[in-house]
Amino acid sequence: MQTRDLSYLGQGVIAVAFAIAALFSTAAATPSSDSGNRRAPPDMPGTAHGRQAHGPPGHDPGDRDAPHRWHGPRDRPGPGDPRAPHDDLLLLLRRIDTYFQQHEVDGVVLDSRYVLNYTEAARLSVVSQLLAYEELYKVFPTPRLRQDIADRADFLIGIFDQVRSGGVFDGMLGYSFLDAFATTRDPRYLEKGTEVVQELEGLESQYILNGGLMAAMTFAKYHQLTGDGEAERLTHEIIATLPPYQHPDGSFPHWCACSRDVHYTDWMATELILIKRMLDDPLIDPMLEKMRSFMEARIYEDGVTRYQEPCNDYPGCVVYYYSIATGCTIDYDTRAFTNELGYSALLFDHFHSPRYLPVMRFLHSLESGGTWADKWDFWATPDDPYYPWTAADTSVVNTSLIFWSLGSVLSGRRERPSPAAWEDEAAQAVGAPVANARGGLPDGCGLGRRWSTVDGLLRAGADPERYCDNLTGSDGDLRWARGQPTAGPEGAGAPEATRPRDAAPLAPRLDSVAPNPSGSDCRVRFTLPVRTSVSLAIYDAAGRRVRELFSGPIGSGEQEVRWDRRDGAGAECRSGVYFVVLRAGENPRSARLLVFR
C-alpha cells in the first residue's frame, strides 16, 4: 500500500474516532429520560451501597483524594463544548420541591431518624425545609410557596417544646420563625421567634464557632425586623469571637481550637453570608475571603472536595483538613457529607468563583429523585456511634439542608429568574419516585435526645481551647489523654469556660512538628499570643521526659525550635513514638511524633 493511501486511511480513522467521541460526548450531556434515577458519572470517587466506583482519567480508584487531571487542552471542556458544566440550580430546586410535595405528612417531611434525636432530626429537616421555602418565596412569591412556609411553621409551633434543644442550636429554629413572620406577617411566628431570642440571650457561654453563629442568625433577623439594639450588639459580639479561631489558611475548627475542618469552615461560611445579608459587620468580609481561598484550594476542577494533600516536608508527608485527623479525636468523621456541597455552592456563588459550576455538577451527579444520600465517600462502620447519621441512601436531613443552601444561592443573586422560570422547571422535575409516606408522629416527650460528644460540650459551655489531643499530668509523670477533659463540673462532662468573652486568644498554639515521621532533625513550630515563659520538652510513650528543648521567657509571635533526636544526655533516641509538649499558661499543648533510625 502506498504512503498516500496510508495517509488517507489514517485521516479516515481519525474522522471516525472524532465522530464517535462527539456522539458519546453529546449522549453524556443529554439528560436521561429517567432523570429521577441519576447515577454517578465516571469522575465520582468511592462507592456507595453497592454502586460501582470509577475514576477520571489519571485517577487511581484506590486514592480517594487524588485530583482530577485533564490530559491536555483538547480534553478540557470549553465554553461551547457540550461537556461543559452548566448551572442546574433551578432544576435541582424544583426536583427537591417535587420530592417534598410527594412525601408530605402534615405539611412536612421528617427524617426517619427522629427516633434517635427528635430535636436534631426536626431542626435539620423541617426547619431547613422552612428556611428553603422562605428563600424561594423571596424570588417566587406564589401562594403555594407561601402555604409551604405556613405548613412547616405551624408544624413547628405544634411541637415547639419538643423541638427546642435549650441551647444555641435553637438559633436555626428562631431564625426560621422570624423569617416566616417576615413572609406571612403571622404574629404567632414572631411570638415564637421572640421566645427563642429571649432564650438565646441567656446562653452567652455557648456563643462558640458555628453554634454561636446559629444564635447570631436569629439576633440579626430580629434586629432587622424590630430594630432591637441588644440583638444587634449580640450579633456583633458573636462575630467578634471568630477571628481568633480562624487559622492562617482561612479554615476554622469544628470544636477543638487546634483543628482544621473543611465541613465546618464551609458551614460557617453559609451562616456568615446569611448574616451579612441582614446586618453589616466589618469582620465578615475578611473572614469570608479567607474561607473562600481555603475552600477553593480544597476543591479541584472536578468539583470534588479533598480532605488531605501531600506536603513537601518528607517523603509520604500528608496534610489533613478534617477534625479528627488534626488534633480532635473526640469529634466524628466530617468528610464527604453531601450537604457540604450545598454550602460550597453558596460560598462560591457569593464570590462568583469558577469553582461554583464544578461543585454544582458534582452535586447533581449525586442526586437521585430529588434527594441525596448522607455521604458520597468515607462511610462509617456499623460500630461507629455516628453510623446511623451516615448510612441513609435517601437522607431527608441532607436533602433539606441542600434545599436551603441552594435556595439561598438563588435568593442572593441580583439577577433573579421570572416566576415563569420556576414553573418551566416543573415539567423537567417530575419523575421523583414516590415512597411510602411516614405515618403519624409519635409522642416525642418520651424520646431520648442523643448528642454527639462535641455538641454536648458546646451545650455545656466548654472551652474549645482545652480539647485538643494533649498530655496532662506532672512533669515527671505525663499520660496520653486523647481528647479527654482535664477537669470539669461533675455530671457536665466538660470544663466550664473560664476565658473572658471579650479577651484576646490566650492559648498558645503548637503549629507543627516536621518532618513527622522523622529520621533526622525535626523542627517544632509554635505561636504565642503574648510574651511569656514557656517550656518545650520531649516525652516518650511512657510519659518520661526525654529532653527539655527550651525553658524560659520568649516573645510573642511564631517561634521555631529544632530537635536533633537526642536525649538530655546526648544519646540518640531509639525509634518509637514521642510527644512534643509545649507548656505556656495553664493548659499544655502537645503533638505526637514518630521517630525512626
C-alpha positions in Angstrom: 0.0 0.0 0.0 1.3 3.5 -0.9 2.2 6.1 1.7 -0.6 8.3 0.3 -3.1 5.5 0.8 -2.0 5.1 4.4 -2.4 8.8 4.9 -5.9 8.8 3.6 -6.7 5.7 5.7 -5.3 7.4 8.8 -7.4 10.5 8.1 -10.5 8.4 7.8 -9.8 6.6 11.1 -9.3 9.9 12.8 -12.5 11.3 11.4 -14.4 8.2 12.6 -12.8 8.5 16.0 -13.8 12.1 16.3 -17.4 11.3 15.3 -17.7 8.5 17.9 -16.2 10.8 20.5 -18.7 13.5 19.6 -21.6 11.0 19.8 -20.6 9.9 23.3 -20.0 13.4 24.4 -23.4 14.5 23.3 -25.0 11.5 24.9 -23.3 12.2 28.1 -24.5 15.8 28.1 -28.1 14.9 27.3 -30.4 14.3 30.3 -31.7 10.8 30.6 -35.4 10.3 30.2 -35.3 8.7 33.7 -33.6 11.7 35.3 -35.1 10.7 38.6 -32.5 7.9 39.0 -29.2 9.5 38.1 -26.1 7.6 38.8 -22.6 8.8 39.4 -20.6 10.0 36.4 -17.1 8.5 35.7 -15.5 11.1 37.9 -17.3 10.2 41.1 -14.9 8.8 43.7 -15.6 5.9 46.0 -18.5 3.5 46.2 -21.8 3.8 48.0 -24.0 0.9 49.0 -23.3 -1.3 46.0 -22.7 1.4 43.4 -19.5 0.8 41.4 -16.6 3.1 41.8 -15.0 4.7 38.8 -12.4 7.4 38.4 -11.5 10.1 35.9 -8.5 9.7 33.6 -5.3 9.6 35.6 -7.3 8.9 38.8 -6.4 5.9 41.0 -9.7 4.5 42.3 -7.8 3.5 45.5 -6.7 7.1 46.1 -9.9 8.9 47.1 -8.1 12.2 47.5 -6.3 12.1 44.1 -7.1 15.2 41.9 -8.9 15.0 38.7 -6.3 15.5 35.9 -7.2 16.6 32.4 -5.0 15.1 29.8 -4.5 18.2 27.7 -6.2 21.2 26.2 -8.4 19.1 23.9 -9.6 17.1 26.9 -10.7 20.2 28.9 -14.2 21.3 28.0 -14.5 24.8 26.7 -17.5 27.2 26.9 -19.1 25.8 23.8 -18.3 22.2 24.5 -21.4 20.0 25.2 -19.5 18.5 28.1 -19.0 22.0 29.7 -20.9 22.1 33.1 -24.0 24.3 33.2 -25.9 25.6 36.1 -28.7 23.2 37.1 -29.7 25.3 40.1 -33.4 25.8 39.2 -33.8 22.2 38.1 -32.3 20.8 41.3 -34.5 23.1 43.4 -37.6 22.0 41.5 -36.8 18.4 41.8 -36.3 18.7 45.6 -39.5 20.6 45.9 -41.3 17.8 43.9 -39.9 15.2 46.2 -41.1 17.0 49.3 -44.6 17.7 47.8 -45.0 14.0 47.1 -43.9 12.9 50.6 -45.5 15.4 52.9 -47.3 14.3 56.0 -49.0 17.0 58.0 -47.3 19.5 55.7 -43.7 18.3 56.4 -41.2 15.6 55.5 -39.4 14.4 58.7 -36.2 12.3 58.6 -36.9 8.8 59.8 -34.1 9.1 62.3 -36.2 11.3 64.5 -36.2 8.3 66.9 -32.5 8.9 67.6 -32.7 12.6 68.3 -36.0 14.2 67.7 -34.7 17.7 68.2 -31.8 17.3 65.7 -33.9 15.5 63.1 -36.6 18.2 63.2 -34.1 21.0 63.2 -32.1 19.7 60.3 -35.1 18.5 58.2 -38.3 20.5 58.9 -36.5 23.8 59.9 -34.2 23.5 56.9 -37.2 23.0 54.6 -38.9 26.0 56.1 -35.8 28.1 55.6 -35.6 26.9 52.0 -39.1 27.8 51.1 -38.6 31.2 52.7 -35.7 31.8 50.4 -37.6 30.6 47.4 -40.6 32.8 48.2 -38.3 35.9 48.1 -37.8 35.0 44.4 -41.1 33.4 43.5 -43.8 34.9 45.8 -46.5 32.4 44.9 -49.5 31.3 47.1 -48.3 27.7 47.0 -44.8 28.5 48.3 -46.4 30.8 51.0 -48.5 27.8 52.0 -45.4 25.6 52.3 -44.0 28.1 54.7 -47.2 28.2 56.8 -47.4 24.4 56.9 -44.0 24.0 58.3 -44.1 26.9 60.7 -47.4 25.7 62.0 -46.0 22.2 62.4 -43.1 23.6 64.4 -45.4 25.6 66.6 -47.3 22.3 67.4 -44.1 20.6 68.6 -42.3 23.7 69.9 -41.4 22.3 73.3 -40.2 19.0 71.7 -38.1 20.5 69.0 -36.2 23.0 71.2 -32.8 22.0 72.4 -32.3 24.5 75.1 -29.0 25.6 73.5 -27.7 27.7 70.7 -28.8 25.1 68.2 -32.2 26.7 68.6 -30.8 29.6 66.6 -31.9 27.9 63.4 -35.4 27.5 64.8 -35.7 31.1 65.9 -34.4 32.4 62.6 -36.9 30.3 60.6 -39.8 31.6 62.7 -38.7 35.2 62.3 -38.3 34.8 58.5 -41.7 33.1 58.4 -43.1 36.2 60.0 -41.3 38.4 57.5 -43.0 36.5 54.7 -46.5 35.9 56.1 -46.9 38.6 58.8 -48.5 36.0 61.1 -47.9 37.3 64.6 -47.7 33.7 66.0 -44.4 33.2 64.2 -43.0 36.5 65.6 -44.1 35.4 69.1 -42.2 32.1 68.8 -39.2 33.7 67.3 -39.1 36.2 70.1 -39.2 33.4 72.7 -36.1 31.9 71.1 -34.4 35.3 71.1 -35.0 35.6 74.8 -33.7 32.1 75.4 -30.6 32.7 73.4 -29.8 36.0 75.2 -29.1 33.9 78.3 -26.7 31.5 76.6 -23.5 33.6 76.2 -21.3 30.8 77.3 -22.4 28.8 74.2 -21.6 31.6 71.7 -18.8 29.5 70.2 -17.9 28.9 66.5 -20.8 27.5 64.4 -23.1 27.3 67.4 -22.6 31.0 68.1 -23.4 31.8 64.5 -26.7 30.0 64.8 -27.6 32.3 67.6 -26.3 35.3 65.6 -28.6 34.5 62.7 -31.6 34.8 65.0 -30.3 38.0 66.6 -29.5 39.6 63.2 -33.0 38.7 61.8 -34.7 40.0 65.0 -32.7 43.3 64.7 -33.7 43.6 61.0 -37.4 43.1 61.9 -37.6 45.2 65.0 -34.5 47.4 65.2 -33.7 45.9 68.6 -30.3 47.3 69.7 -29.5 44.4 72.1 -29.9 41.9 69.3 -27.6 44.0 67.1 -25.0 44.1 69.9 -25.1 40.4 70.5 -24.7 39.7 66.7 -21.5 41.9 66.6 -20.2 40.3 69.8 -20.6 36.8 68.4 -18.9 37.7 65.2 -16.0 39.3 67.1 -15.2 36.0 68.8 -14.4 34.3 65.5 -11.2 35.8 64.1 -9.0 34.2 66.9 -10.3 30.8 65.9 -9.6 31.2 62.1 -6.3 29.6 61.1 -3.8 31.4 58.8 -5.0 29.3 55.8 -8.6 30.5 56.3 -10.0 27.4 57.9 -11.9 27.1 61.1 -12.2 24.2 63.6 -15.4 22.3 64.3 -14.7 22.3 68.0 -11.1 21.7 69.2 -9.3 25.1 68.6 -6.2 23.4 67.2 -8.0 21.5 64.5 -9.0 22.4 60.9 -12.2 21.2 59.4 -13.4 21.6 55.8 -17.0 20.8 56.5 -17.5 23.3 59.3 -15.5 26.0 57.6 -18.0 25.6 54.8 -21.0 25.6 57.1 -19.8 28.7 59.0 -19.4 30.5 55.6 -23.0 29.8 54.9 -24.0 31.3 58.3 -21.8 34.4 57.8 -23.2 35.0 54.3 -26.8 34.9 55.6 -25.9 37.2 58.5 -24.3 39.6 56.1 -27.5 39.9 54.2 -29.2 41.2 57.3 -26.6 43.2 59.2 -23.3 44.7 58.2 -20.2 43.8 60.2 -16.6 44.8 59.1 -15.2 41.4 60.3 -17.3 39.3 58.0 -15.8 40.0 54.6 -12.2 39.4 55.6 -13.1 36.1 57.2 -15.2 35.0 54.2 -12.4 35.9 51.7 -10.0 33.7 53.6 -12.6 30.9 53.8 -13.2 31.2 50.0 -9.4 30.9 49.4 -9.2 27.8 51.7 -12.1 26.1 50.1 -11.0 26.8 46.5 -7.7 25.1 47.4 -9.7 22.0 48.7 -11.9 21.6 45.7 -10.5 20.7 42.3 -11.9 21.3 38.9 -14.0 18.1 39.1 -15.9 19.7 42.0 -14.9 17.0 44.5 -13.7 18.1 47.9 -10.3 16.8 49.0 -9.6 16.4 52.7 -5.9 15.8 52.5 -3.0 16.7 50.3 0.7 15.8 50.1 3.3 18.1 51.6 7.0 18.6 50.9 8.5 18.1 54.3 9.4 14.5 53.8 8.5 11.5 51.5 5.0 10.5 52.2 4.1 13.6 54.1 0.3 14.3 54.2 -1.6 17.4 55.4 -5.2 16.8 56.7 -8.1 19.1 56.7 -10.7 17.4 58.9 -11.2 17.5 62.6 -10.3 14.0 63.8 -7.1 14.0 61.8 -5.9 17.4 63.0 -6.0 17.0 66.8 -9.6 16.5 67.8 -10.2 12.8 68.1 -13.3 13.3 70.2 -15.0 14.5 67.0 -16.7 12.4 64.3 -15.5 12.0 60.7 -16.9 15.1 59.0 -15.8 14.2 55.5 -18.0 13.8 52.4 -21.4 14.7 53.8 -23.5 15.7 50.8 -24.9 18.8 52.4 -21.4 20.2 52.4 -21.6 20.7 48.7 -24.6 23.0 49.1 -22.5 25.1 51.5 -19.7 25.2 49.0 -22.0 26.2 46.2 -23.3 29.2 48.2 -19.8 30.3 49.2 -18.5 30.1 45.6 -21.6 31.7 44.1 -21.3 34.6 46.6 -17.8 35.3 45.3 -18.6 34.4 41.6 -15.9 31.8 41.9 -15.2 29.5 39.0 -15.4 26.6 41.4 -19.2 27.1 41.6 -20.1 25.2 38.4 -17.9 22.1 39.1 -19.4 21.8 42.6 -22.9 22.0 41.2 -22.1 19.5 38.5 -20.8 17.0 41.1 -23.8 17.7 43.4 -26.1 17.0 40.5 -24.3 13.7 39.8 -25.1 12.5 43.3 -28.8 13.4 43.1 -31.5 10.8 42.7 -35.1 11.6 42.5 -34.6 15.0 44.2 -32.7 13.5 47.1 -29.2 12.8 48.3 -27.6 10.1 50.4 -25.9 11.1 53.7 -22.4 10.7 52.3 -20.6 10.2 49.0 -17.5 8.6 50.5 -15.7 7.7 53.8 -18.7 5.8 55.2 -18.6 5.0 58.9 -18.6 1.4 60.1 -21.6 0.0 61.9 -19.7 0.1 65.2 -19.3 3.9 64.9 -21.7 5.7 67.3 -22.3 8.2 64.5 -23.1 5.4 61.9 -26.9 6.0 61.8 -26.4 9.5 60.6 -24.1 8.4 57.7 -25.8 5.3 56.2 -29.0 6.6 54.6 -29.3 6.3 50.8 -32.2 8.8 51.0 -31.3 11.4 53.6 -34.2 13.9 54.3 -31.8 15.8 56.6 -29.1 16.4 54.0 -31.6 16.9 51.2 -33.3 19.6 53.3 -30.0 21.3 54.1 -29.1 21.3 50.4 -32.5 22.7 49.6 -31.9 25.6 52.0 -28.4 26.2 50.7 -29.4 26.2 47.0 -32.5 28.4 47.8 -30.1 30.8 49.5 -27.9 30.8 46.3 -30.9 31.8 44.2 -32.3 34.5 46.6 -28.8 36.1 46.9 -28.4 36.8 43.2 -29.1 40.2 41.8 -30.4 38.8 38.6 -33.3 36.6 39.5 -35.4 34.4 37.2 -39.0 35.3 36.5 -41.8 33.3 38.3 -42.5 31.6 34.9 -39.0 30.1 35.1 -39.9 28.2 38.2 -43.0 26.7 36.5 -40.9 25.9 33.4 -38.7 23.6 35.6 -41.8 21.7 36.8 -42.0 19.5 33.7 -38.4 18.5 34.0 -38.6 17.8 37.7 -41.3 15.2 37.5 -40.4 11.6 37.9 -39.2 11.5 41.5 -40.0 8.1 42.9 -42.8 8.0 45.5 -42.0 6.0 48.6 -44.4 5.1 51.4 -45.1 8.2 53.4 -44.2 8.1 57.1 -47.0 7.6 59.4 -48.3 9.8 62.2 -45.8 11.4 64.5 -45.1 9.8 67.9 -45.4 11.5 71.2 -41.9 12.9 71.3 -42.0 13.6 75.1 -40.6 10.1 75.7 -37.9 10.2 73.1 -34.3 10.5 74.2 -32.0 13.3 72.9 -28.6 11.9 72.0 -26.0 14.4 71.2 -22.5 13.9 69.7 -19.6 14.5 72.1 -18.8 17.8 70.5 -22.4 19.0 70.6 -22.6 18.0 74.2 -19.5 20.1 75.0 -20.9 23.1 73.3 -24.2 22.8 75.2 -22.2 22.6 78.4 -20.4 25.8 77.6 -17.0 24.2 77.4 -13.9 25.9 76.1 -12.6 24.6 72.8 -9.0 25.6 73.7 -9.0 22.7 76.2 -10.0 19.9 73.9 -7.1 19.3 71.5 -5.4 16.0 71.9 -2.9 16.6 74.7 -0.8 15.3 77.5 -1.8 16.0 81.1 -0.1 15.4 84.4 3.0 16.4 86.3 6.3 17.0 84.6 7.6 13.6 85.7 4.5 11.5 85.0 2.7 12.5 81.9 0.0 10.3 80.4 -1.5 10.4 77.0 -5.0 11.9 77.4 -6.5 11.5 73.9 -9.1 14.3 73.8 -10.1 13.9 77.4 -11.0 16.9 79.5 -8.5 17.8 82.3 -11.2 18.9 84.7 -14.9 19.7 84.7 -18.0 20.1 86.8 -19.5 16.8 88.0 -22.1 15.5 85.6 -21.3 18.0 82.8 -18.6 16.0 81.1 -16.8 19.2 80.2 -14.9 22.0 81.9 -16.6 25.4 82.2 -15.3 28.2 80.0 -13.1 30.5 82.0 -11.8 32.8 79.4 -13.5 36.3 79.4 -15.6 36.6 76.3 -14.0 39.9 75.2 -10.4 38.8 75.8 -7.9 38.1 73.1 -7.0 34.4 72.5 -5.0 33.3 75.5 -3.9 29.8 74.4 -0.5 29.4 72.7 -0.6 27.2 69.6 1.6 24.3 68.8 1.6 24.6 65.0 3.6 21.8 63.6 6.3 19.2 64.1 8.1 18.4 60.9 9.2 16.1 59.4 6.9 13.6 61.0 7.8 10.7 60.9 11.3 11.9 61.5 14.5 10.1 60.5 16.6 13.3 61.1 16.4 16.6 62.9 12.9 18.0 63.2 11.5 21.5 63.6 8.9 22.4 66.2 6.9 25.5 65.4 4.6 27.3 67.8 2.9 30.6 68.2 2.4 32.7 71.3 -0.2 35.5 71.7 2.0 37.5 74.2 5.5 37.3 75.6 5.5 34.6 78.3 7.6 31.9 79.9 7.4 28.6 78.1 8.7 25.1 78.4 9.2 22.9 75.4 10.0 19.3 76.1 10.1 15.8 74.5 8.5 12.8 76.3 8.5 9.2 75.5 5.4 6.9 75.2 5.6 6.0 78.9 5.3 9.7 79.9 9.0 10.1 80.9 10.7 13.4 80.0 13.4 12.7 77.4 14.8 16.2 77.0 13.8 19.8 77.6 14.4 21.8 74.4 13.7 25.2 75.8 12.7 26.8 79.1 12.3 30.5 79.8 10.7 33.7 78.6 10.1 34.2 74.9 8.4 36.9 72.8 5.1 36.7 71.1 4.6 35.5 67.5 5.8 32.5 65.6 8.7 30.5 67.1 10.8 27.6 65.9 13.0 25.2 67.9 15.0 22.2 66.5 15.4 18.8 68.0 18.3 16.6 66.9 16.6 13.4 68.2 18.9 13.1 71.2 18.0 12.9 74.8 19.2 15.1 77.7 22.5 13.0 78.0 23.3 13.4 74.3 22.4 9.8 73.3 20.4 9.3 70.1 16.9 8.3 70.8 15.5 4.9 69.8 12.8 4.5 67.2 9.3 4.9 68.5 6.5 7.3 69.5 7.4 10.5 71.3 5.4 13.6 72.3 6.3 17.2 71.9 4.8 19.2 74.8 4.5 23.0 74.9 3.7 24.5 78.3 2.7 28.1 78.4 0.0 29.1 80.8 -2.3 26.5 82.4 -3.0 24.2 79.5 -0.3 22.2 77.8 -0.3 21.7 74.0 1.2 18.5 72.5 1.8 16.7 69.3 2.7 13.1 68.6 6.0 12.4 66.8 7.2 9.1 65.2 11.0 8.7 65.3 12.8 6.1 63.2 16.5 5.3 62.8 
